[in-house]
């Protein structure tokens, strides 16, 4: 099952977040659910990418998930 909605972010860093811009248009329910939780649902304070950027002033790699782990191949393969 897929959804055609593009998620708008509540995270203040979304406009510059390489992860959000790279994966936001993925249509699988797994991607949309993941982005909803970290980027939309008001829990961006749990995002390891956000913490890294505030601590260093630099964006982490686009393949670093908000959990602090790299995007697994199985997830990366989803639309």
Contact map, one row per residue, 1 for C-alpha under 8 A:
1110000000000000000000000001100000000000000000000000000000000000000000000000000
1111000000000000000000000011100000000000000000000000000000000000000000000000000
1111100000000000000000000011100100000000000000000000000000000000000000000000000
0111110000000000000000000010000000000000000000000000000000000000000000000000000
0011111000000000000000000010000000000000000000000000000000000000000000000000000
0001111100000000000000011000000000000000000000000000000000000000000000000000000
0000111110000000000000011000000100110001000000000000000000000000000000000000000
0000011111000000000000000000000000000001000000000000000000000000000000000000000
0000001111110100000000000000000000000011000000000000000000000000000000000000000
0000000111110100000000000000000000000011110000000000000000000000000000000000000
0000000011111100000000000000000000000011010100000000000000000000000000000000000
0000000011111110000000000000000000000000000000000000000000000000000000000000000
0000000000111111100000000000000000000000000000000100000000000000000000000000000
0000000011111111100110000000000000000010000000000000000000000000000000000000000
0000000000011111100010000000000000000000000000000000000000000000000000000000000
0000000000001111110010000000000000000000000000000000000000000000000000000000000
0000000000001111111110000000000000000000000000000000000000100100000000000000000
0000000000000001111111000000000000000000000000000000000000111100000000000000000
0000000000000000111111110000000000000000000000000000000000001111100000000000000
0000000000000100111111110000000000100010000000000000000000000000000000000000000
0000000000000111111111111000000000000000000000000000000000000000000000000000000
0000000000000000011111111000000000000000000000000000000000000100000000000000000
0000000000000000001111111100001000000000000000000000000000000000000000000000000
0000011000000000001111111100001100100000000000000000000000000000000000000000000
0000011000000000000011111110000000000000000000000000000000000000000000000000000
0000000000000000000000111111001100000000000000000000000000000000000000000000011
0111100000000000000000001111101100000000000000000000000000000000000000000000001
1110000000000000000000000111111100000000000000000000000000000000000000000000011
1110000000000000000000000011111110000000000000000000000000000000000000000000000
0000000000000000000000000001111111000000000000000000000000000000000000000010000
0000000000000000000000110111111111100000000000000000000000000000000000000010010
0010001000000000000000010111111111110000000000000000000000000000000000000000000
0000000000000000000000000000111111111000000000000000000000000000000000000000000
0000000000000000000000000000011111111100000000000000000000000000000000000000000
0000001000000000000100010000001111111111000000000000000000000000000000000000000
0000001000000000000000000000000111111111100000000000000000000000000000000000000
0000000000000000000000000000000011111111111000000000000000000000000000000000000
0000000000000000000000000000000001111111111101100000000000000000010000000000000
0000000011100100000100000000000000111111111100000000000000000000000000000000000
0000001111100000000000000000000000111111111100000000000000000000000000000000000
0000000001000000000000000000000000011111111100000000000000000000000000000000000
0000000001100000000000000000000000001111111110000000000000000000000000000000000
0000000000000000000000000000000000001111111111100000000000000000000000000000000
0000000000100000000000000000000000000111111111100100000000000000000000000000000
0000000000000000000000000000000000000000011111100110000000000000000000000000000
0000000000000000000000000000000000000100001111110000000000000000011000000000000
0000000000000000000000000000000000000100001111111110000000000000011100000000000
0000000000000000000000000000000000000000000001111111000000000000111100000000000
0000000000000000000000000000000000000000000000111111100000110001111100000000000
0000000000001000000000000000000000000000000110111111110000000000010000000000000
0000000000000000000000000000000000000000000010111111111000000000000000000000000
0000000000000000000000000000000000000000000000011111111111110000000000000000000
0000000000000000000000000000000000000000000000001111111111110000000000000000000
0000000000000000000000000000000000000000000000000111111111000000000000000000000
0000000000000000000000000000000000000000000000000011111110000000000000000000000
0000000000000000000000000000000000000000000000000001111111000000000000000000000
0000000000000000000000000000000000000000000000000001111111100000000000000000000
0000000000000000000000000000000000000000000000000001110111110000000000000000000
0000000000000000110000000000000000000000000000001001100011111000000000000000000
0000000000000000010000000000000000000000000000001001100001111101000000000000000
0000000000000000011000000000000000000000000000000000000000111111000000000000000
0000000000000000111001000000000000000000000000000000000000011111100000000000000
0000000000000000001000000000000000000000000000000000000000001111100001100000000
0000000000000000001000000000000000000000000000001000000000011111111111100000000
0000000000000000001000000000000000000000000000011000000000000111111111100000000
0000000000000000000000000000000000000100000001111100000000000001111110000000000
0000000000000000000000000000000000000000000001111000000000000001111110000000000
0000000000000000000000000000000000000000000000111000000000000001111111000000000
0000000000000000000000000000000000000000000000000000000000000001111111100000000
0000000000000000000000000000000000000000000000000000000000000011100111110000000
0000000000000000000000000000000000000000000000000000000000000011100011111011000
0000000000000000000000000000000000000000000000000000000000000000000001111111000
0000000000000000000000000000000000000000000000000000000000000000000000111111100
0000000000000000000000000000000000000000000000000000000000000000000000011111110
0000000000000000000000000000011000000000000000000000000000000000000000111111110
0000000000000000000000000000000000000000000000000000000000000000000000111111111
0000000000000000000000000000000000000000000000000000000000000000000000001111111
0000000000000000000000000101001000000000000000000000000000000000000000000111111
0000000000000000000000000111000000000000000000000000000000000000000000000001111
